[in-house]
Structures are given as C-alpha cells and as structure tokens.
Amino acid sequence: MPDWKRVNIDFPTIKLGRYVEPIKETFKDRRSEDFGTVYGVTNINGIIVTGKKASEDISKYTIIDKDHFVYNPYRINVGSIGYNSTGAKGCVSPAYVVFRTKPGLSPAFLYQYLKSEFGNHLINWYGNHGGVRNSLKYRDLCQIDIPDINYDKQLKITERIDNLKSLINDLAKELDIQSDYNARLRQRLLQEAIEGKLTAKWRTSHHEIINGEHHPSTLLERIRAEKVRLINEGKLRKVQAINNSKTIRALNIPDNWVWTKGDAIFFVTKLAGFEYTDYFHLRDVGEVPIIRAQNVRPVKISKDSVLFIDSEISKLLARSALTKPCLLVTFIGAGIGDVSLFEENTRWHLGPNVAKMEPYTNKTSLNLKYFNYYLLSKSGRKELFKHVKATAQPSLSMGTIRDIDYPVPSLQEQNIIVEKIDRLMEMMDTSEKQISERKEQLEMLMQSILREAFADGI
C-alpha cells in the first residue's frame, strides 16, 4: 500500500482503473492525413508535434484523438503525461501508453489531479518497483487512487482550479517580465561600463593622473616588455602571428582608453586532445581538480561535479595547468563563449573544451574581472564571436581568442568599473533571488489549492 502520510491523503478514493480504458487503435486502422502527424510528450508542454516521419513506418503507431491521455511508461517518473484537450488528431510511437476516461470521470479533472502533488506522488509510487528500470505500465496506472467525487463536483473543481491557475499564471508572467527586465538592465549596465559612461565623472577629476604615468598605453608597454622577457628566457613559447586578423571595434571608448589585441596581454592555450585521451584518468576524488565546460559559468566558476587527476599528470602537462589568476572560456559545445574568472589559491587543471587566458605577468597590472565583464557585454560578445561561422557545431580557435579586441582603461579605472558593476550586480542578484522565491511560493500556493480542492470536494 502507498505511504499516504507523505502527501496526507485523507479523502475517500477509488481506483483509476474503474474509469479508464486503453486505446489500442493504430494508424493502420484509421489511416488518413489527419492522423499522420506524429506526436510526443514533454513534461512542460504536454503533447507536442514531433513531425511527420515519412521515412518511418508509422502503421503500428497508436492513434490519439480528443481527450486522450499519453505517456511514456519509462519516463513517467518526472510527471511527463500529456492530455489532448485541443482535439488534435495524430499518432504516437507504440512505446507510449494511450488511454481515455470512461463516463463518470472528467478528463480535465483527471489531468489536474495527475499533475498535482497527489498525482505525482502516486505515479512515482506505483511506477517504482525497485527493478533495474522503473516503469508505470498501464496495469500500474490503474492502481492509482483518485478522489471519489461525483461528476458534477469534478466539473466545479476543475473550473475553480482553472480560474485560480489563470490568476497564478498572470502573477508568474509578471515575475517573468521583472526577470526579463533585470536581464536587460544587466546588459545595459555592462555596456555603459565598458563604454566608460559609469566612470565619466571620475576621469574628469583625475585627468592629469590617467594621462601621465598611469595612461593605459604605459600599462600595455610594461606588459609587452614582460612578454618579451618571458620569451627570451624560454619561459614562454613565441606564438605565430594571428592569421586573418579581424577588427570590429564597434564601440566608442573615451579618448584616454586604448585598444589592444588579446594576444598582447594574455597567453592563450588549451589542453590538447591527445593529452586528455592519453593522460587523463578522471576520478571523483583526487589531488588536482579539473575545469570542464560545465564548470565555466559567467564570472564565477562552478564547483559542482568537479573531477580530479593526479598531481604528477598535472605537472607533466604544465602548459595547461591553472596556477595563477586567469580567465577561462568554453571554446566549443554547450556553453560556448561562457567566460569565468579563475582565482583559486591551489593548483587546478584545464579539462577538455576549455581554454585559459593567462596574463603574462603575475603583477597586478590588469583587473581580470574587468575583462571578464567586457566579454559578457553585448560588444564583448560580438568580439568573442566575430570569427565564428554558422555551422552545426561552432567553435572558437585559440587564434580567434587571441584576436579579440579589448578596450583598456587605466588600472585605476578598471578597478573602479569593477567595483561599480559588482555593487550593481549584487543588487540585481538580490532582485533575482526574490523573484525566484516568489515563483516557488506561487508553485506552493498552486499545490495548496489543488490539495484543498481535492480534499474538500468543493
């Protein structure tokens, strides 16, 4: 028997099997253009069109019509069940279970119930047999307990829930609008910052300083000298000149800022494919954590699901080790163009699909967070992707990363820009957290409404 205490079911129930029947009719049985559309089911959108599969034999696909329910017995654990309330005609793979309600049970009422806390609990309960692969077969579905409520009350409950859902959805949309506004505000702040608008007054009052020894051109000359020294001492390999260099610079910067290529300020490299294949033996625990693409998040790295390698391997592959502050960028695959700031005090290592942009000097010549913020801005994104072509799997080569153009203010101004952005972003983060909490409260409210509706029987 189910553990009723988990969801506090305290109302009269009856087995669902009494009021449902399976659909076995196939496309072959009712072949027509209307039923030739192939459907699938998602947890969020319910029944969705997957397209007509002319190259696939759909003669054995199961027909779905108005008020039919569809679910995949091996994926039902996430609540992915669809209800055809629109009257769409089509068919689904034989892998799906299709059923409909009998007289006495409103399909709309049943759908609300199956999507509620009660329904999801029972779906998971009867679908969990402790086997290698859990599933909710049709005979298991029939065991689900539903409220023993007469048909008229079912309709009233459904109407009440629909009205309250509409109100809650309107509130959720307002929160989405606020979230979208925050996202646009973030981009506006970043853009104004890297155009020098947030620090215009500061530059006016410090005009003599930033046009003297603290001018960014002097800063870049010191970095260039450090790069030459490292090359001459054999501590840095001289990189071939950038091929097909491209300049956009679609950004108006203050007169006392300068432009520079990424290659002039950063050593850019990655872990070679053969190094990963031949040397990496990833473990859940170990000595040196590695950064994979999933760990690269805007500004701050994520330490979730971090894997490890031996320190000896990391020392052997020193070029791709992470031993000092730098920027990390995903150069291919999911998350391409994401840029994080690496500031760990211990040794880490690059994983596949992630490149590092390491300053040539250990001295505090650059505020790396300023350059991270730049690459998150609209103009910075254009620079980052200026060489990328629309292909099946776009990628950023090390050469294209070295060819990024950066607007460089004085170090003092970089620090002030970062300070201002940090403060404003903290406010945005607080607002986003509040929006997220309100969305959770709305979901809890919806579940509370469903619980009361089914328990009270209106």
Beta strands, then each sheet from edge to edge (+ up, - down):
strand 1: 13-15
strand 2: 20-22
strand 3: 38-42
strand 4: 46-49
strand 5: 62-64
strand 6: 69-71
strand 7: 81-83
strand 8: 90-92
strand 9: 97-101
strand 10: 145-147
strand 11: 258-261
strand 12: 266-270
strand 13: 288-291
strand 14: 299-300
strand 15: 308-309
strand 16: 321-322
strand 17: 326-330
strand 18: 339-342
strand 19: 348-350
strand 20: 354-359
strand 21: 405-408
sheet 1: 1+ 10-
sheet 2: 2+ 9- 6+ 7-
sheet 3: 4+ 3- 8- 5+
sheet 4: 11+ 21-
sheet 5: 12+ 20- 17+ 18- 14-
sheet 6: 15+ 13- 19- 16+
end
